[in-house]
Amino acid sequence: MSILTLKMIALFTMITDHYGAIFQNNIYLFRIIGRIAFPIYCFLLVEGYFHTSNVKKYAIRLLIFALISEVPFDLAFYNKIDFVHQNVFFTLLIGLIMVYFLDNKQAKYKLNNTIIIIMASILSLILSVDYNIIGIIYILAFYYTKSYPKSQRFIRVAIIMFLTNFLSVTIQQFSLLSLLLLYLYNGDLGPQNRFLQILFYVAYPLHLILFYIFSF
């Protein structure tokens, strides 16, 4: 599978999850399918970090869509704007910044890795971002295992995810299904189309605001 294929799967399963949460909360199948999305996005974030030509632009893009998506996120899930719980773009942004500092490519930004991870975890809790510490751990798992042979990498990530998921609801264990798809990643980025790239970002706030409108 290429990056483009994984993005399409992540988008479809995420929208399915949100549909279930908003319209069919008593049908667990939608939420089970939805567990596949987030680990794929964490994987794509790490891959994106290593393939991007400009990490700062990548971070700014995440920040812009995090801000754009917050109102649709609040309305869709809480039916009001209160900023108590922040959308997943904030989670990915914190993860990207964390990976940037962990990579330590520039000596002037060299910090203790443990401190970086603790700061990212605390920030995820303070801001109450989607998946909070679980999201940070997923991203760390993909980052630290990137250099491992494929089989070893995904065995380690599977163990980490399995243990981490006990911090959340039981249904989160279905997120392990995403690893079966990620294992098929062939290193191909797929078509690098600017329009498609933006479309995947726009799809998040767009489907949330549409779900909010249709919920009446």
C-alpha positions in Angstrom: 0.0 0.0 0.0 1.1 3.5 -0.7 0.8 6.6 1.6 -2.2 7.7 -0.5 -4.0 4.4 0.0 -3.3 4.5 3.8 -4.6 8.1 3.9 -7.8 7.0 2.2 -8.3 4.1 4.6 -7.6 6.4 7.6 -10.1 9.0 6.3 -12.8 6.4 5.6 -12.5 4.6 9.0 -12.3 8.0 10.8 -15.5 9.2 9.2 -17.2 5.9 10.0 -16.2 6.2 13.6 -17.5 9.7 13.9 -20.8 8.7 12.2 -21.2 6.0 14.8 -20.3 8.3 17.7 -22.8 11.0 16.6 -25.7 9.0 14.9 -25.4 5.4 16.0 -23.7 5.4 19.4 -25.4 2.1 20.4 -23.9 0.2 17.4 -20.3 -0.7 18.3 -19.4 -1.9 14.8 -18.9 1.7 13.6 -16.6 2.5 16.6 -14.6 -0.8 16.1 -14.0 0.2 12.4 -13.0 3.6 13.6 -10.3 2.3 15.9 -8.2 1.6 12.7 -7.9 5.3 11.8 -5.8 6.9 14.6 -2.8 4.5 14.5 -2.6 5.0 10.8 -2.5 8.8 11.2 0.3 8.4 13.8 2.2 6.3 11.4 1.7 8.8 8.6 2.8 11.6 10.9 6.2 9.9 11.5 6.6 9.0 7.8 5.6 12.6 6.9 8.3 13.9 9.3 11.0 12.0 7.6 9.8 12.8 4.1 8.9 16.5 4.4 11.3 19.1 3.1 10.1 21.6 5.7 9.0 20.5 9.2 8.0 24.0 10.2 5.6 24.3 7.3 4.2 20.9 8.2 3.7 22.0 11.8 2.1 25.3 10.7 -0.3 23.4 8.5 -1.3 21.1 11.4 -1.8 24.2 13.6 -4.0 26.0 11.1 -6.3 23.0 10.6 -6.3 22.4 14.3 -7.7 25.9 14.9 -10.1 25.6 11.9 -11.4 22.2 13.1 -11.9 23.1 16.8 -15.4 24.7 16.4 -16.7 21.9 14.1 -15.3 19.4 16.5 -17.0 20.9 19.6 -20.3 21.3 17.8 -20.3 17.8 16.3 -19.5 16.0 19.6 -20.7 18.4 22.3 -23.3 20.5 20.6 -21.6 23.6 22.0 -18.3 25.5 21.8 -16.4 25.0 25.1 -12.9 24.0 24.2 -12.9 21.3 27.0 -11.6 18.6 24.6 -9.4 19.5 21.6 -9.4 17.8 18.2 -6.9 15.3 16.9 -4.9 17.8 14.9 -3.6 19.2 18.2 -2.5 15.7 19.1 -0.6 15.3 15.9 0.9 18.7 16.2 2.3 17.9 19.7 3.6 14.6 18.3 5.3 16.3 15.4 7.0 18.8 17.6 8.1 16.1 20.0 9.6 14.0 17.1 11.3 17.1 15.8 13.1 17.7 19.1 13.8 14.0 19.7 15.5 13.7 16.3 18.0 16.3 17.5 19.3 17.3 14.1 20.2 20.8 15.3 22.5 21.0 18.3 21.0 24.2 19.5 17.7 22.4 20.1 19.3 19.4 21.7 17.3 18.4 24.9 17.1 15.4 27.1 14.8 12.9 25.4 13.0 12.0 28.6 12.2 15.7 29.3 10.9 16.1 25.8 8.6 13.1 26.1 7.3 14.2 29.6 6.7 17.7 28.3 4.7 16.4 25.3 2.7 14.0 27.6 1.9 16.8 30.1 0.9 19.2 27.2 -1.4 16.5 25.8 -3.1 16.2 29.2 -3.3 20.0 29.9 -4.9 20.7 26.5 -7.0 17.5 26.8 -6.3 16.6 23.2 -7.9 13.7 21.5 -6.3 10.4 22.6 -3.9 12.5 24.9 -1.1 10.3 26.3 -2.2 7.3 24.2 -1.6 9.4 21.1 1.9 10.4 22.3 2.8 6.7 23.0 1.6 5.6 19.6 3.7 8.2 17.8 6.7 7.4 20.0 6.3 3.7 19.1 6.4 4.3 15.4 9.2 6.8 15.7 11.6 4.7 17.8 10.9 1.5 15.8 11.4 3.0 12.4 14.9 1.6 11.8 13.9 -1.9 12.8 13.2 -4.7 10.2 9.5 -4.6 9.3 8.5 -7.7 11.2 10.3 -6.7 14.4 9.0 -3.2 14.1 5.4 -4.2 14.0 5.7 -6.8 16.7 7.1 -4.2 19.0 4.5 -1.6 18.1 1.7 -4.2 18.6 3.0 -5.0 22.1 3.2 -1.3 23.0 -0.2 -0.6 21.6 -1.7 -3.6 23.4 -0.3 -2.5 26.7 -1.1 1.2 26.2 -4.7 0.5 25.2 -5.5 -0.6 28.8 -5.3 3.1 29.6 -8.4 3.6 27.5 -11.7 1.7 26.9 -11.6 -1.9 26.0 -12.7 -1.2 22.4 -9.4 0.6 21.8 -7.7 -2.9 21.5 -9.3 -3.1 18.0 -6.8 -0.4 17.0 -4.3 -3.3 16.6 -6.1 -4.2 13.4 -4.5 -1.1 11.8 -1.1 -2.8 12.0 -2.3 -5.5 9.5 -2.8 -2.7 7.0 0.3 -0.7 7.9 2.4 -3.9 7.4 1.4 -3.7 3.7 3.0 -0.3 3.3 5.5 -0.5 0.4 7.3 2.7 0.9 5.6 4.4 -2.0 4.4 7.9 -1.4 1.8 7.7 -4.2 0.8 10.7 -6.3 2.1 13.9 -4.7 -0.8 16.2 -5.6 -1.2 19.5 -3.7 -4.9 19.4 -4.1 -5.2 15.9 -2.7 -3.0 16.8 0.2 -5.2 19.8 1.2 -8.3 17.8 0.6 -7.4 15.3 3.2 -6.9 18.1 5.7 -10.2 19.9 4.8 -12.1 16.6 5.0 -11.8 16.6 8.8 -13.6 19.9 9.7 -15.9 19.6 6.7 -17.4 16.2 7.7 -17.7 17.3 11.3 -19.7 20.4 10.5 -21.9 18.4 8.1 -22.5 15.8 10.7 -23.5 18.6 13.2 -25.9 20.1 10.7 -27.5 16.7 9.8 -27.8 15.8 13.5 -30.8 18.1 13.9 
